[in-house]
């Protein structure tokens, strides 16, 4: 299962942590892993190319940790809102057996 934890403080994003593999299908055939990866990679690329937001990124196989030490601009917040929306829609469509999205206020 992929677990994505999004941390927010005062309506601002602090970090995103994604861990695991969906286990929906064999490696290379897993549409849930592919969808989650595409959403996260696109968001990181968009933050980098379309905003001036600074973030720290740590990624390995089955693991992505993004931290926003200075917070996000309105554009960065919109991109993260879109990511969370996309992830929660996948979670609803394929059940929490493969993807669990947690948004927590800290």
NUVODO-705699 format. One line per 2 residues: number of its first residue (from 1); for each residue x, y, z of C-alpha. Coordinates in Angstrom, 3 decimals. Layout:
BEGIN
NUM = X/Y/Z  ...
//
This chain:
BEGIN
1 = 0.000/0.000/0.000  1.085/3.567/-0.686
3 = 0.665/5.907/2.245  0.751/9.637/1.551
5 = 0.815/11.951/4.553  0.384/15.663/3.949
7 = 1.127/17.986/6.863  -0.351/21.467/7.072
9 = -0.101/24.262/9.609  -2.370/27.315/9.607
11 = -3.767/26.357/6.184  -0.255/26.158/4.698
13 = 1.599/23.068/3.494  4.626/21.990/5.513
15 = 5.512/18.646/3.948  4.404/15.617/1.969
17 = 5.631/12.093/2.644  4.802/9.212/0.287
19 = 5.886/5.661/1.120  5.353/2.231/-0.281
21 = 4.032/0.512/-3.371  0.372/-0.025/-4.189
23 = 0.561/-3.748/-4.873  -2.308/-3.457/-7.345
25 = -0.389/-5.298/-10.084  3.114/-6.474/-10.947
27 = 5.913/-3.911/-11.121  5.693/-2.073/-14.416
29 = 1.971/-2.856/-14.718  0.706/-1.139/-11.557
31 = -1.560/1.705/-12.670  -2.005/3.047/-9.148
33 = 1.742/3.373/-8.574  2.086/4.969/-11.993
35 = -0.711/7.460/-11.333  0.610/8.451/-7.904
37 = 4.144/8.804/-9.257  2.966/10.902/-12.204
39 = 0.997/13.253/-9.964  3.863/13.728/-7.514
41 = 6.549/14.145/-10.191  4.384/16.608/-12.114
43 = 3.739/18.629/-8.955  7.455/18.773/-8.106
45 = 8.301/19.805/-11.683  5.520/22.406/-11.675
47 = 6.630/23.863/-8.338  10.156/24.102/-9.703
49 = 9.227/25.563/-13.105  6.159/27.673/-12.401
51 = 6.795/29.113/-8.938  9.650/30.588/-6.970
53 = 8.871/28.364/-4.005  11.791/26.686/-2.301
55 = 11.477/23.069/-1.208  13.654/20.180/-0.093
57 = 13.200/16.890/-1.910  14.346/13.423/-0.872
59 = 13.379/10.493/-3.067  14.212/6.815/-3.359
61 = 12.362/3.798/-4.676  8.909/3.925/-3.126
63 = 9.702/7.011/-1.038  9.263/10.754/-1.606
65 = 9.612/13.434/1.072  8.998/17.074/0.149
67 = 9.473/19.825/2.741  8.482/23.473/2.381
69 = 10.674/25.299/4.936  9.495/28.758/3.869
71 = 5.886/27.922/3.100  4.315/28.290/-0.325
73 = 3.075/31.086/-2.525  -0.549/31.099/-3.693
75 = 0.559/29.306/-6.871  2.435/26.647/-4.920
77 = -0.546/26.127/-2.628  -2.805/25.679/-5.654
79 = -0.444/23.070/-7.102  -0.407/21.181/-3.802
81 = -4.205/21.437/-3.508  -4.420/19.897/-6.973
83 = -2.042/17.080/-5.995  -4.052/16.264/-2.872
85 = -7.279/16.324/-4.890  -5.835/13.933/-7.485
87 = -4.503/11.559/-4.842  -7.757/11.475/-2.878
89 = -9.715/10.782/-6.063  -7.461/7.790/-6.799
91 = -7.942/6.640/-3.200  -11.737/6.822/-3.605
93 = -11.694/5.004/-6.941  -9.454/2.103/-5.923
95 = -10.115/1.797/-2.173  -7.802/2.385/0.719
97 = -6.394/-1.085/0.189  -3.881/0.332/-2.319
99 = -3.583/4.028/-1.414  -4.203/5.875/1.830
101 = -4.044/9.672/1.871  -3.836/11.443/5.232
103 = -4.015/15.215/5.545  -3.142/16.327/9.029
105 = -3.022/19.669/10.738  0.051/20.066/12.965
//
